[in-house]
Amino acid sequence: MDTKSIVYIALFAALTAALALFPPIQLPGGVPITAQSLGVMLAGSLAGAKRGGLAMVLFLALVAAGLPLLAGGRGGIGVLFGPSGGFLFAWPISAFVIGYCVSKFAGDNLVKLIGWIIFGGIVVMYAIGIPWLAVAAEMPMTKALTVMLAYIPGDVIKAVLAALITRGVRRALPGF
């Protein structure tokens, strides 16, 4: 792996950790609303599929090692197996999917960029996280789906922000 890739991986893992400084909003169901999924979206859309996915793997390894890098100062292996664990395990996959789809299909089109970030950062993440939530929180799948409806508006806002930031960075730094 080249130096540039290592720097990108570390940078987006650090950015995701820094986004934990925004206080989480706790909702029923045990999965807090955090700014950190914006880091996942940016890792994929800016660093690309491989680097973005690896940035999230690094981040989760640090969390598993006990570093309090999640919103609210959470960390440790136990967090990964709680109600929000499925969403956390989805982060590398989501970043990879976002990176792949954005590089192949979005170009500089803002609407396509938003769409692919929503697909990878919401649809893929929820497809993995919601079943995990239902099992970990011992609730019916229908209730887990209902609980997650409250998260969609914020996640869409984060996807739009990620798309705007991505397009801005790409225009300012064409080689990024």
GIMOVEN-V753181 format. One record per helix or strand. SS is the DSSP state (alpha for helix, beta for strand). FROM is the first residue (numbers start at 0). TO is the last residue. If there is no record, write none. Layout:
SS,FROM,TO
SS,FROM,TO
//
This chain:
alpha,2,20
beta,24,24
beta,32,32
alpha,35,46
alpha,48,63
beta,69,69
beta,73,73
alpha,76,79
alpha,84,105
alpha,109,135
alpha,140,171
//
